[in-house]
Amino acid sequence: MKFSADVSSSSRKSRRAHFTAPSHIRRKLMAAGLSKDLRKKHDVRAIPVRKGDEVIVIRGQHKGREGKVLSVYRKKWVIHIEHLTREKVNGASVQIPVHPSNVAITTLKMTKDRESILSRKADGRKARAARAESA
């Protein structure tokens, strides 16, 4: 159901907006869910992935593999994880790309900015819950 007249509900336009999104918007689109213990601790469901976070792959061929995020490749919509590599025919080792939606963050690389983001998201969540209770 469409709620806002200012936003299109066209699939074509939504896909175009997604795949032509600039880097600062891709950052948010490339968010990953938090592990259950982090979710409980911060009262936040997901946060954009960044270099230095520790993640576990929860979907796909490499399910169960853990490691530190080496790079967030926004242009290709993927992240590269430490120890997640394969051998090429010529013997060279290459990183296996993983989409951030297929991983869960197990350890956050905390900074002041990230702490403020987490507290802001948690406050918004609490406010929504309070509004839903009163309604």
C-alpha angles and dihedrals in degrees: 000000000000116000104172126052089202094064124067120230092199113128091212093055093043092053092046091050090049099048096041094044116137121244097263090056093042087059090066093040089055094063124139131207120253123242116260095260093048090046090055093044098050100025089228126121103202141003134184112274119244137184110277098034116124114231141179121215108237101175137043138019094326097049113157097024115130133199150125120286107252097182142356106219102197095176091062096032092239142110128217118224128204114257092013099114140124135207119251121217091260091054097257118136119232133187117251110230117229127188111238092233087066095060136066121216111237099174126024123214096229124215132160090260093051093048090053091048091051094048092046092051092046092049091051091050091051091048091052091049091051092050091049091051094050094047 
